């Protein structure tokens, strides 16, 4: 019998916990096939979610880990996306 250990880096949750504090882009599948990019500093990871803090206002977004399709982690200086002025955090 095998036990699931979500802290193991073999699972996305475990790996992302090793990246807390880094700036990242998360591609999320919304609805019937729409992809949306989320940008922010990773501040927490649960069993089924991750928390991204927006650099422009400090707000924290909870992202359902099951909708995450792609994660890009910035190791150098982050390259911030161009954001329209009335809609921080979204492209």
C-alpha positions in Angstrom: 0.0 0.0 0.0 1.3 3.4 -1.0 0.8 6.6 1.0 0.4 9.9 -0.8 2.8 12.5 0.5 1.9 16.0 -0.8 5.2 17.3 0.5 7.1 15.1 -1.9 8.6 17.0 -4.8 7.1 14.3 -7.1 3.8 16.2 -6.7 3.2 19.8 -7.9 2.3 20.9 -4.4 5.6 19.7 -2.9 7.7 21.2 -5.6 5.9 24.5 -5.4 6.5 24.7 -1.7 10.2 24.8 -2.5 9.6 27.9 -4.6 7.7 30.0 -2.0 8.8 33.7 -2.3 9.6 33.5 -6.1 7.8 35.6 -8.7 5.9 33.4 -11.2 3.4 33.2 -14.0 0.7 30.6 -13.6 -1.5 29.6 -16.6 -4.9 28.6 -15.5 -7.7 26.8 -17.4 -11.0 28.6 -16.9 -14.3 27.3 -18.0 -14.6 25.4 -21.3 -11.0 26.0 -22.5 -10.0 29.6 -21.8 -6.5 30.1 -20.5 -5.7 33.0 -18.2 -2.3 34.1 -16.9 -1.9 34.9 -13.2 1.3 36.7 -12.0 2.5 37.1 -8.5 4.8 36.1 -5.7 4.1 32.6 -4.4 3.2 33.0 -0.8 1.6 29.6 0.1 0.7 26.2 -1.2 -2.0 23.9 0.1 -3.1 20.4 -0.9 -5.4 21.8 -3.6 -4.5 25.5 -4.0 -1.7 28.0 -4.3 -1.6 31.6 -3.1 -0.2 34.4 -5.4 0.4 37.9 -4.1 0.0 40.7 -6.6 3.0 43.0 -6.8 0.9 46.1 -7.6 -1.4 46.1 -4.6 -0.5 43.3 -2.3 -3.7 41.4 -2.8 -3.6 37.6 -2.5 -5.3 35.3 -5.1 -6.2 31.7 -4.3 -5.7 29.5 -7.4 -7.3 26.1 -7.7 -4.3 23.8 -8.3 -6.4 21.4 -10.5 -6.9 24.2 -13.0 -3.1 25.0 -13.3 -1.7 24.0 -16.7 1.7 25.7 -16.7 3.9 27.4 -14.3 6.9 29.7 -15.2 9.2 30.6 -12.3 11.4 33.6 -12.6 14.9 33.0 -11.1 16.5 36.3 -12.2 14.9 39.7 -12.0 11.2 39.3 -12.7 9.9 40.6 -16.0 6.6 42.1 -15.1 3.8 41.9 -17.7 2.3 45.0 -19.3 -1.0 45.5 -17.4 -3.8 47.8 -18.4 -4.3 50.6 -15.7 -7.8 49.8 -14.3 -7.3 46.0 -14.1 -4.2 45.1 -12.0 -3.1 41.5 -12.0 -4.7 40.5 -15.3 -3.4 40.9 -18.8 
